[in-house]
Amino acid sequence: MDRNGIERRIGAPSFGRLLGDWRPPDGRGLAEALAERIRLLVLDGRLPLQTRVPAERELAVALAVSRTTVATAYDTLRQLGALHSRRGAGSWTRLPAGPSREASTSPFSPHGDSALHDLAHAALPAPSDALRRAAAAAVHDLDAHLAGHGYDLLGQWALRTAVADRYTARGLPTRPEQVLVTAGAVHAITLALTLLTGPGDRVLVEHPTYPNALGALATRGARAVPVPMAPGPDGSSRWDLDLLTAAVRDAAPRLAYVIPDFQNPTGALLPDADRARLVDLARRTGTTLLVDETLAELALDGQVVTPLAAHGAPDSPLVLTVGSASKTFWGGLRVGWIRTSAPMVRRLAATRASVDLGGPVLEQLLTARLVAEGDAVVAVRRPELAAARDHLLARLADAFPAWRPSRPGGGLSLWVDLGHGVSSRLTATARRHDVLLAAGPRFGLDGAFERYLRLPFTLRRDRMDDALDRVVAAWADLDRLDPGAEAEPSAVA
């Protein structure tokens, strides 16, 4: 049961869709493969803990396998600690037992095991020199705050001012009153959903999209309405604004969550003309846009990225822009923000009061200093990231010539078409080679994107090369399709 005492359960048809294409190509070892897929779903968070799974007979019918296959898989999961059962009552998922490294490998619940080669999290190390300078200055700034109580729902004025100045410099005039400081981007997304949506409300999302946003939607009880990213003429991904407009008209969502800047995970960049269309759509339909711009400043090929709200909605409460220090600077800061109208900021702050009373003062003062010298930090980041992206692309072309990776103009990762629906199997196998991967279905709904893998280019080059060698070994371990078999057509490039 969940924290409200309501039992979570998943029906056999829904479970079958979530499992995706789990069968080994040669049809052997079905029970082992089924157990491994269910275990991966639990570890990845796609199958929540304390969820009642279908009875053996029901799942066997839904999957068109023998009851013995399901019974053996469930037995294996009980031995691994991923399932617990009560005779006559049913079986529920739980976190598998075992060493902490094995029990905490959800790609989007980071942990600190440096023995693992982490190709799951798209995150950079800190800019050490700039962070040390900012930290020293922040300690000095702290003196002016020590006489107060330290609580501030809206965030420190110095950071709100620095963020507002940054938006203004990028073409979106902003006052500090229009900025609310949060504990990172996920907190910002969750806070906006808490204020603006309720259980059962529809929320439009790109498909694929950021997994933690899907998790926040599920926690809120909202219903995700996926709008597919379309294949572009060069094999990249793009938005289909006509399809998105039709989805808004048909589903009447309370809110649309979009990532217009180097979209996570596809890397797509929404053109300025389409940004204006999206803002106009929000205005005409009254649909709130929750705009995730956490990757906006990581353009790698000279693009000038103007904030979406600058296209006709600088003071509109219908556009909430989420930013973060995590991608540009360092995830360890845990500082993010929402930029919107001043009245909406006050509403968000009032909602926040029931959850927390503000963020740490010192970290905010430090981040204010970093944001103020953001141009210098980004100027160093961009060429390093561009070189890392190109190095990863070259290594993939050599080691996996059949794979089709994106070549994003910014951001931190590639979206790779593997040619076959083996992403979850590869992710599970890679764990045994001490590599963490983010399987494609983690970015979608109902087991979608089994053909895809997200690969960040944020590791040091020596660690990246070692990690890729291990991925090569994991790929060789798979019971792959016959090498001469023709790959099925790709739905999303």
MOCOR-V469136 format. One record per residue. N is the residue number from 0. BURIAL is 1 if it has 9 or more other C-alpha atoms within 8 Angstrom, else 0. Layout:
# MOCOR-V469136
n->N burial->BURIAL
n->N burial->BURIAL
This chain:
# MOCOR-V469136
n->0 burial->1
n->1 burial->0
n->2 burial->0
n->3 burial->0
n->4 burial->0
n->5 burial->0
n->6 burial->0
n->7 burial->1
n->8 burial->0
n->9 burial->1
n->10 burial->0
n->11 burial->1
n->12 burial->0
n->13 burial->1
n->14 burial->1
n->15 burial->1
n->16 burial->1
n->17 burial->1
n->18 burial->1
n->19 burial->1
n->20 burial->0
n->21 burial->1
n->22 burial->0
n->23 burial->1
n->24 burial->0
n->25 burial->0
n->26 burial->0
n->27 burial->0
n->28 burial->0
n->29 burial->1
n->30 burial->1
n->31 burial->1
n->32 burial->1
n->33 burial->1
n->34 burial->1
n->35 burial->1
n->36 burial->1
n->37 burial->1
n->38 burial->1
n->39 burial->1
n->40 burial->1
n->41 burial->1
n->42 burial->1
n->43 burial->1
n->44 burial->1
n->45 burial->0
n->46 burial->1
n->47 burial->0
n->48 burial->1
n->49 burial->1
n->50 burial->1
n->51 burial->1
n->52 burial->1
n->53 burial->1
n->54 burial->0
n->55 burial->1
n->56 burial->0
n->57 burial->1
n->58 burial->1
n->59 burial->1
n->60 burial->1
n->61 burial->1
n->62 burial->0
n->63 burial->0
n->64 burial->0
n->65 burial->0
n->66 burial->1
n->67 burial->0
n->68 burial->1
n->69 burial->1
n->70 burial->1
n->71 burial->1
n->72 burial->1
n->73 burial->1
n->74 burial->0
n->75 burial->1
n->76 burial->1
n->77 burial->1
n->78 burial->0
n->79 burial->1
n->80 burial->1
n->81 burial->1
n->82 burial->1
n->83 burial->1
n->84 burial->1
n->85 burial->0
n->86 burial->0
n->87 burial->0
n->88 burial->0
n->89 burial->1
n->90 burial->1
n->91 burial->1
n->92 burial->1
n->93 burial->1
n->94 burial->1
n->95 burial->1
n->96 burial->0
n->97 burial->0
n->98 burial->0
n->99 burial->0
n->100 burial->0
n->101 burial->0
n->102 burial->1
n->103 burial->1
n->104 burial->1
n->105 burial->1
n->106 burial->1
n->107 burial->1
n->108 burial->0
n->109 burial->0
n->110 burial->0
n->111 burial->0
n->112 burial->0
n->113 burial->0
n->114 burial->0
n->115 burial->0
n->116 burial->1
n->117 burial->1
n->118 burial->1
n->119 burial->1
n->120 burial->1
n->121 burial->1
n->122 burial->1
n->123 burial->1
n->124 burial->0
n->125 burial->0
n->126 burial->1
n->127 burial->0
n->128 burial->0
n->129 burial->1
n->130 burial->1
n->131 burial->0
n->132 burial->0
n->133 burial->1
n->134 burial->1
n->135 burial->0
n->136 burial->1
n->137 burial->1
n->138 burial->1
n->139 burial->0
n->140 burial->1
n->141 burial->1
n->142 burial->0
n->143 burial->0
n->144 burial->0
n->145 burial->0
n->146 burial->0
n->147 burial->0
n->148 burial->0
n->149 burial->0
n->150 burial->0
n->151 burial->1
n->152 burial->1
n->153 burial->1
n->154 burial->1
n->155 burial->1
n->156 burial->0
n->157 burial->0
n->158 burial->1
n->159 burial->1
n->160 burial->1
n->161 burial->1
n->162 burial->1
n->163 burial->1
n->164 burial->1
n->165 burial->1
n->166 burial->1
n->167 burial->1
n->168 burial->0
n->169 burial->1
n->170 burial->1
n->171 burial->1
n->172 burial->1
n->173 burial->1
n->174 burial->1
n->175 burial->1
n->176 burial->0
n->177 burial->1
n->178 burial->1
n->179 burial->1
n->180 burial->1
n->181 burial->1
n->182 burial->1
n->183 burial->1
n->184 burial->1
n->185 burial->1
n->186 burial->1
n->187 burial->1
n->188 burial->1
n->189 burial->1
n->190 burial->1
n->191 burial->1
n->192 burial->1
n->193 burial->1
n->194 burial->1
n->195 burial->0
n->196 burial->1
n->197 burial->1
n->198 burial->0
n->199 burial->0
n->200 burial->1
n->201 burial->1
n->202 burial->1
n->203 burial->1
n->204 burial->1
n->205 burial->1
n->206 burial->1
n->207 burial->1
n->208 burial->1
n->209 burial->1
n->210 burial->1
n->211 burial->0
n->212 burial->1
n->213 burial->1
n->214 burial->0
n->215 burial->1
n->216 burial->1
n->217 burial->1
n->218 burial->0
n->219 burial->1
n->220 burial->1
n->221 burial->1
n->222 burial->1
n->223 burial->1
n->224 burial->1
n->225 burial->1
n->226 burial->1
n->227 burial->1
n->228 burial->1
n->229 burial->1
n->230 burial->1
n->231 burial->1
n->232 burial->0
n->233 burial->0
n->234 burial->0
n->235 burial->1
n->236 burial->1
n->237 burial->1
n->238 burial->1
n->239 burial->1
n->240 burial->1
n->241 burial->0
n->242 burial->0
n->243 burial->1
n->244 burial->1
n->245 burial->0
n->246 burial->1
n->247 burial->1
n->248 burial->0
n->249 burial->0
n->250 burial->0
n->251 burial->1
n->252 burial->1
n->253 burial->1
n->254 burial->1
n->255 burial->1
n->256 burial->1
n->257 burial->1
n->258 burial->1
n->259 burial->1
n->260 burial->1
n->261 burial->1
n->262 burial->1
n->263 burial->1
n->264 burial->1
n->265 burial->1
n->266 burial->1
n->267 burial->1
n->268 burial->1
n->269 burial->1
n->270 burial->0
n->271 burial->1
n->272 burial->0
n->273 burial->1
n->274 burial->1
n->275 burial->1
n->276 burial->1
n->277 burial->1
n->278 burial->1
n->279 burial->1
n->280 burial->1
n->281 burial->1
n->282 burial->1
n->283 burial->0
n->284 burial->0
n->285 burial->0
n->286 burial->1
n->287 burial->1
n->288 burial->1
n->289 burial->1
n->290 burial->1
n->291 burial->1
n->292 burial->1
n->293 burial->1
n->294 burial->1
n->295 burial->1
n->296 burial->0
n->297 burial->1
n->298 burial->1
n->299 burial->1
n->300 burial->0
n->301 burial->0
n->302 burial->0
n->303 burial->0
n->304 burial->1
n->305 burial->1
n->306 burial->1
n->307 burial->1
n->308 burial->1
n->309 burial->1
n->310 burial->1
n->311 burial->0
n->312 burial->1
n->313 burial->1
n->314 burial->0
n->315 burial->0
n->316 burial->1
n->317 burial->1
n->318 burial->1
n->319 burial->1
n->320 burial->1
n->321 burial->1
n->322 burial->1
n->323 burial->1
n->324 burial->1
n->325 burial->1
n->326 burial->1
n->327 burial->1
n->328 burial->1
n->329 burial->1
n->330 burial->1
n->331 burial->0
n->332 burial->1
n->333 burial->1
n->334 burial->1
n->335 burial->1
n->336 burial->1
n->337 burial->1
n->338 burial->1
n->339 burial->1
n->340 burial->1
n->341 burial->1
n->342 burial->0
n->343 burial->1
n->344 burial->1
n->345 burial->1
n->346 burial->1
n->347 burial->1
n->348 burial->1
n->349 burial->1
n->350 burial->1
n->351 burial->1
n->352 burial->1
n->353 burial->0
n->354 burial->0
n->355 burial->0
n->356 burial->1
n->357 burial->1
n->358 burial->1
n->359 burial->0
n->360 burial->1
n->361 burial->1
n->362 burial->1
n->363 burial->1
n->364 burial->1
n->365 burial->1
n->366 burial->1
n->367 burial->1
n->368 burial->1
n->369 burial->1
n->370 burial->1
n->371 burial->1
n->372 burial->0
n->373 burial->0
n->374 burial->0
n->375 burial->0
n->376 burial->1
n->377 burial->1
n->378 burial->0
n->379 burial->0
n->380 burial->1
n->381 burial->1
n->382 burial->1
n->383 burial->0
n->384 burial->1
n->385 burial->1
n->386 burial->0
n->387 burial->1
n->388 burial->1
n->389 burial->0
n->390 burial->0
n->391 burial->1
n->392 burial->1
n->393 burial->0
n->394 burial->0
n->395 burial->1
n->396 burial->1
n->397 burial->0
n->398 burial->0
n->399 burial->0
n->400 burial->0
n->401 burial->0
n->402 burial->1
n->403 burial->1
n->404 burial->1
n->405 burial->1
n->406 burial->0
n->407 burial->1
n->408 burial->1
n->409 burial->1
n->410 burial->1
n->411 burial->1
n->412 burial->1
n->413 burial->1
n->414 burial->1
n->415 burial->1
n->416 burial->1
n->417 burial->1
n->418 burial->1
n->419 burial->1
n->420 burial->1
n->421 burial->1
n->422 burial->1
n->423 burial->1
n->424 burial->1
n->425 burial->1
n->426 burial->1
n->427 burial->1
n->428 burial->1
n->429 burial->1
n->430 burial->1
n->431 burial->0
n->432 burial->1
n->433 burial->1
n->434 burial->1
n->435 burial->1
n->436 burial->1
n->437 burial->1
n->438 burial->1
n->439 burial->1
n->440 burial->1
n->441 burial->1
n->442 burial->1
n->443 burial->1
n->444 burial->1
n->445 burial->1
n->446 burial->1
n->447 burial->1
n->448 burial->1
n->449 burial->1
n->450 burial->1
n->451 burial->1
n->452 burial->1
n->453 burial->1
n->454 burial->1
n->455 burial->1
n->456 burial->1
n->457 burial->1
n->458 burial->1
n->459 burial->0
n->460 burial->0
n->461 burial->0
n->462 burial->1
n->463 burial->1
n->464 burial->0
n->465 burial->0
n->466 burial->1
n->467 burial->0
n->468 burial->0
n->469 burial->1
n->470 burial->1
n->471 burial->1
n->472 burial->1
n->473 burial->1
n->474 burial->1
n->475 burial->0
n->476 burial->0
n->477 burial->1
n->478 burial->0
n->479 burial->0
n->480 burial->0
n->481 burial->0
n->482 burial->0
n->483 burial->0
n->484 burial->0
n->485 burial->0
n->486 burial->0
n->487 burial->0
n->488 burial->0
n->489 burial->0
n->490 burial->0
n->491 burial->0
n->492 burial->1
